[in-house]
Amino acid sequence: MNKLFILTIGFFLFLGNISAQTETKVFTKADTAIAQIYYQFEAADYDGTLQLIREAKINYPERKSDLVIYEVNCYLSKADYPKALKAINETIVFYKDSTHILKLLYFNKGVIYASYSSSYTTKTEQDRYNDSALVYYTKTKDLDDKYDMAYNGIANYYITRGNEYLKEADEVPLNNETLYKQLKNKGLDEFNIAISYLERAMEINPNETYKKILGQLYLKTGQLDKKKYLDQH
């Protein structure tokens, strides 16, 4: 499972240095309102923050590009994914030329779609949301090819597909060995694709989580030499 990432913009950094800026910066009412939103959010009062955002959107529409970032963060923090998706889509309009923020928006859309898939019982719905997750993990990777979490997200997609094939194989009657082998091989093919993405994630950001999953995949696909090398390094 991937982690949702809270978005940050330069304004956060500016707020942290208010005292050093006061002689040259004239603070407007909009600045003050957004500062209140920032501190309310930091206090984890997300409902209170959202109320301030609604008021600020009416009073200071020219600052909507700042406000929508906080709105996304609030809904992500509340795990209100339908509203988070709506807010993310609105935010994309403002930050379509900002690679850093757009990358996080795409990644969070991928995580939300992957989360949705687990809440549906029909395979059609699960596949639809998983496919949507893959689209946005890929968009994230295309924006930043050194963002390891995007590769991890794509690997998760193929691991899920591989597990589905192996589950189907386990349910095949004993007298149908041909179908069993076909499904098993399809599952292993999916795992091998996952390995390629997870190896890339490991290159970018070596950590124990990736190492553990890679080790399991190496075992499942019979790549014992790679498993041995991984364990030794």
Helices and strands as residue ranges (DSSP letters): H 10-15, H 18-21, H 29-42, H 46-59, G 61-63, H 64-77, H 81-94, H 99-117, H 123-143, H 148-170, H 177-204, H 208-220, H 224-232
